[in-house]
């Protein structure tokens, strides 16, 4: 049944979601790794700027995090 369901991308919504994405992003390519490091060092304002500039990266890695932790 699971195979017949349409796959839903999960987007980060909370600060914790973005932090989970950033932690997983550190395992990605060099660009994603640098964005993750910048996010972890950033103040609130700069975190917002990074989330706005790279929503696709945060969505991709949060989605991977969510699937890996929920067995999907």
N, C-alpha and C positions, 0 to 999 in steps of 0.2 A: 504493500500500500504506500509506503514512504516514497518509493520510486515514482509513483504516479502523481505525487503532489508537486505543484510548481514551487521551485526554489525561491525563497524570500530572502533578499539581502537585508541584513540588520544594520541599521545605522546607529552610531553612538549618540546618546542623548544627554547623558550626564557627564560630569567631570570624571567620575570613576570609569565610565565607559571609554572616554578618551584616553585615560591613563592606561587602561588595559590594552587599548590599541597601540599606544606608544611603546609599551613593554614588548609586545609582539613584533612591532615594527623594527625593533632592534635586531631581529633575526632576518630581516629583509635585505634588500640590496643596499648599497652604500648611500644612495640618496635618502631612502626611507630611514636608514639608521641615523643619519645626520638630522633629519627632521625630528625624529624621536628624541634625540639627545637635546636638541634645541627646546623641544616642548617640555622636557623634564627640568630644564634649567630656567625656563621662562617665568616671568611674573604673570598674573592673571590677564593683563591686557595683551601681552604678547602671545599667551596661549590662545586667546580668542582670535588673534590675527593668524596664527598658524592653522587653527581649525577652519577658518574662513578661506584661507589660501589653498589648503590641501584636503578638502573634504573627501575626495576619492581615496586617498591613502588611509585616512582614519576609518572610513567605511570598510575598505577592503580588509584591513588588519583587525578591526573590531569584529567583523563578520567571521573571520578565521578563528579568533579567540572564542567567540560565542559557540561556534560549531564544535570546537575542540573540547570545551568545558561542558557542553550539554549533550555530547554524543550524537550530534546530528550530521 
